[in-house]
Amino acid sequence: MSFCECLKAYPEGSASASRLALTAKGLGYNSLIICNVEPQKIFRPDAASAIKGVRVIVGAEVTADNPRALKSRVSAMRARFPFLMVTGRTDEMIRAASEDPNVDLLIHPCAYDIRRSLSIATARAAKLNRVAIGFDLGALAHLRGSSRARWLEAARRNLQVARKFELSLVITAGALSHLDLKAPRDLIALAEVAGFERKEAAEALKLPEKLVELNRRCWTSPGVELL
């Protein structure tokens, strides 16, 4: 299974899908998942799909004003996209995402607020519903001084909780441009600084594509696949 990065393309990012695909191919990625809030507005995804040597998958980031609206939007988008991501910014939305089995990835809460740790209740819900926890390592690259130290402390604390509950993990550079992309080797090295084991980080960089493959199979009910 190949390394896979989750990111945003123009107009929500500053680089087109094809520019991202070309850069990712040169860095050693075999696939990308574009997770825009409005996937239908991605600039020429067909041009990115035509680039050989890198697989471009269109997923979606689901946003909402409240937990009920989030659940409704996730249910509506599940059949349309093979990968759904939720960015955790409030305790209510984090908990709602962790309790929804249709969510593939919940981005690490402390990427935006180092005071917010991964709670035991959220970890249990994520384990039960098979929701992967994402660690956005872009903060590690951009923060400096005491802010970076506090972020590292929060990330390691959340990683300990994730390990305790044996949660699925994903790492990303949080790229908004092709210039933000980091080679798999470099991203794994950043993850090691944040407390990951090398093998653990490598598996976290492969997981998104595995989730896409699972979602594209035909499941008639939990654990029952139509062949």
C-alpha positions as CSV (number, residue, x, y, z in Angstrom):
1,M,0.0,0.0,0.0
2,S,1.3,3.4,-0.9
3,F,1.8,6.6,1.0
4,C,-1.2,9.0,0.8
5,E,-1.6,12.6,1.9
6,C,-4.9,14.4,2.7
7,L,-5.0,18.1,1.6
8,K,-6.9,21.0,0.1
9,A,-6.8,22.2,-3.5
10,Y,-7.8,25.5,-5.2
11,P,-10.0,27.4,-4.5
12,E,-9.8,26.4,-0.8
13,G,-6.0,26.0,-1.1
14,S,-3.6,28.0,-3.2
15,A,-2.6,25.3,-5.7
16,S,-4.6,23.5,-8.3
17,A,-5.2,19.8,-8.0
18,S,-2.9,19.0,-10.9
19,R,-0.1,21.1,-9.4
20,L,-0.5,19.2,-6.2
21,A,-0.5,15.9,-8.0
22,L,2.7,16.7,-9.9
23,T,4.5,17.8,-6.8
24,A,3.3,14.8,-4.8
25,K,4.5,12.5,-7.5
26,G,7.9,14.0,-7.4
27,L,8.1,13.7,-3.6
28,G,7.2,10.0,-3.7
29,Y,3.5,9.8,-3.0
30,N,1.4,7.4,-4.9
31,S,-2.0,8.9,-4.0
32,L,-3.6,12.1,-2.8
33,I,-7.0,12.7,-1.2
34,I,-8.4,16.2,-1.8
35,C,-10.7,17.1,1.1
36,N,-12.3,20.4,0.2
37,V,-15.4,21.6,2.0
38,E,-17.0,22.1,-1.4
39,P,-15.6,19.4,-3.6
40,Q,-17.7,20.3,-6.6
41,K,-15.8,23.6,-6.9
42,I,-12.3,22.0,-7.2
43,F,-10.6,23.5,-10.2
44,R,-10.3,20.9,-13.0
45,P,-9.9,17.7,-11.0
46,D,-9.9,15.9,-14.4
47,A,-6.5,17.4,-15.2
48,A,-5.1,15.9,-12.0
49,S,-6.6,12.5,-12.7
50,A,-4.8,12.5,-16.0
51,I,-1.4,12.6,-14.4
52,K,0.2,9.2,-14.5
53,G,2.0,7.7,-11.5
54,V,-0.2,9.4,-8.8
55,R,-3.8,8.6,-7.9
56,V,-6.0,11.6,-7.1
57,I,-9.1,10.8,-5.0
58,V,-11.8,13.4,-4.3
59,G,-13.0,13.2,-0.8
60,A,-14.7,15.9,1.4
61,E,-14.3,17.8,4.6
62,V,-17.7,18.0,6.3
63,T,-18.5,21.1,8.3
64,A,-21.6,22.2,10.2
65,D,-22.9,24.6,12.8
66,N,-24.0,22.0,15.3
67,P,-23.7,18.2,16.0
68,R,-27.2,17.4,14.5
69,A,-26.4,19.3,11.3
70,L,-23.0,17.5,11.1
71,K,-24.6,14.1,11.3
72,S,-27.1,15.0,8.6
73,R,-24.4,16.3,6.3
74,V,-22.2,13.3,6.9
75,S,-25.1,10.9,6.0
76,A,-25.9,12.9,2.9
77,M,-22.3,12.9,1.6
78,R,-21.4,9.3,2.5
79,A,-22.7,7.8,-0.7
80,R,-21.1,10.5,-2.9
81,F,-17.5,10.5,-1.6
82,P,-15.2,7.6,-0.6
83,F,-13.5,9.6,2.2
84,L,-15.0,12.0,4.7
85,M,-13.0,14.1,7.1
86,V,-14.1,16.3,10.0
87,T,-11.9,19.0,11.6
88,G,-12.4,19.1,15.3
89,R,-12.6,22.7,16.6
90,T,-15.1,22.5,19.4
91,D,-15.8,19.8,22.0
92,E,-19.3,19.3,20.7
93,M,-18.2,18.7,17.1
94,I,-15.3,16.5,18.2
95,R,-17.6,14.3,20.2
96,A,-20.2,14.2,17.4
97,A,-17.7,13.2,14.8
98,S,-16.2,10.4,17.0
99,E,-19.7,9.0,17.5
100,D,-20.5,8.8,13.7
101,P,-19.3,5.6,12.0
102,N,-19.6,7.3,8.6
103,V,-16.7,9.7,9.5
104,D,-13.4,8.3,8.3
105,L,-11.0,10.9,9.8
106,L,-11.3,13.3,12.8
107,I,-8.4,15.8,12.6
108,H,-6.5,16.0,15.9
109,P,-8.1,18.6,18.2
110,C,-4.9,20.1,19.7
111,A,-3.8,21.3,16.2
112,Y,-6.0,24.3,16.8
113,D,-6.2,24.6,20.6
114,I,-3.4,23.1,22.6
115,R,-5.5,23.3,25.7
116,R,-8.0,20.8,24.3
117,S,-6.8,17.2,24.8
118,L,-8.3,14.0,23.4
119,S,-10.8,13.0,26.0
120,I,-11.4,9.4,27.2
121,A,-15.0,9.6,26.0
122,T,-14.0,10.7,22.6
123,A,-11.3,8.0,22.3
124,R,-13.8,5.3,23.3
125,A,-16.4,6.5,20.8
126,A,-13.7,6.7,18.0
127,K,-12.6,3.1,18.8
128,L,-16.2,1.9,18.8
129,N,-17.1,3.6,15.5
130,R,-13.7,3.0,13.8
131,V,-13.0,6.8,13.4
132,A,-9.3,7.5,12.7
133,I,-7.6,10.3,14.6
134,G,-5.6,12.7,12.4
135,F,-2.5,14.5,13.6
136,D,-1.9,17.7,11.6
137,L,1.9,18.1,11.8
138,G,1.8,21.5,10.0
139,A,1.8,23.2,13.4
140,L,5.1,21.6,14.2
141,A,6.7,23.1,11.1
142,H,5.2,26.6,11.5
143,L,5.3,27.2,15.3
144,R,8.4,28.5,17.1
145,G,9.7,28.6,20.7
146,S,7.4,28.0,23.6
147,S,4.3,27.7,21.3
148,R,6.0,24.7,19.6
149,A,6.9,23.2,22.9
150,R,3.4,23.4,24.2
151,W,2.0,21.9,21.0
152,L,4.5,19.0,21.2
153,E,3.4,18.3,24.8
154,A,-0.3,18.3,23.8
155,A,0.4,16.1,20.8
156,R,2.3,13.5,22.8
157,R,-0.5,13.5,25.5
158,N,-3.1,12.8,22.8
159,L,-0.9,10.2,21.2
160,Q,-0.7,8.4,24.5
161,V,-4.5,8.3,24.8
162,A,-4.8,7.1,21.2
163,R,-2.4,4.3,21.9
164,K,-4.2,3.3,25.0
165,F,-7.4,2.8,23.1
166,E,-5.6,1.4,20.0
167,L,-7.1,4.0,17.7
168,S,-6.3,4.2,14.0
169,L,-3.9,7.1,13.3
170,V,-3.3,9.4,10.3
171,I,-0.6,12.0,9.9
172,T,-0.7,14.9,7.5
173,A,1.2,18.1,6.8
174,G,-2.0,20.1,6.5
175,A,-0.9,21.4,3.1
176,L,-2.8,24.3,1.5
177,S,-0.2,24.7,-1.3
178,H,2.2,22.4,-3.2
179,L,4.9,24.3,-1.4
180,D,3.6,22.9,1.9
181,L,3.8,19.3,0.8
182,K,6.5,17.3,2.5
183,A,8.1,14.0,1.3
184,P,6.9,10.9,3.1
185,R,10.3,10.5,4.7
186,D,10.3,14.1,6.0
187,L,6.7,13.8,7.3
188,I,7.6,10.6,9.1
189,A,10.6,12.3,10.7
190,L,8.3,15.1,11.9
191,A,6.0,12.5,13.4
192,E,8.8,10.9,15.3
193,V,9.6,14.3,16.8
194,A,6.0,14.5,17.9
195,G,6.3,11.1,19.6
196,F,5.4,8.5,17.0
197,E,7.4,5.4,16.4
198,R,8.8,5.2,12.8
199,K,6.7,2.1,11.9
200,E,3.6,3.7,13.5
201,A,4.1,6.9,11.5
202,A,4.6,5.0,8.2
203,E,1.3,3.1,8.8
204,A,-0.4,6.4,9.6
205,L,0.6,7.8,6.2
206,K,-0.8,4.7,4.4
207,L,-4.1,4.5,6.3
208,P,-6.2,7.0,4.2
209,E,-5.9,5.0,1.0
210,K,-6.8,1.8,2.9
211,L,-9.9,3.5,4.2
212,V,-10.9,4.6,0.7
213,E,-10.5,1.0,-0.6
214,L,-12.7,-0.3,2.3
215,N,-15.4,2.4,1.6
216,R,-15.5,1.5,-2.1
217,R,-16.4,-2.1,-1.4
218,C,-20.1,-2.9,-1.3
219,W,-21.3,-3.4,2.3
220,T,-24.9,-4.5,2.7
221,S,-24.6,-4.2,6.6
222,P,-21.8,-4.0,9.2
223,G,-19.4,-6.8,8.4
224,V,-21.4,-8.2,5.4
225,E,-20.0,-7.5,1.9
226,L,-21.7,-8.0,-1.4
227,L,-19.3,-9.7,-3.8
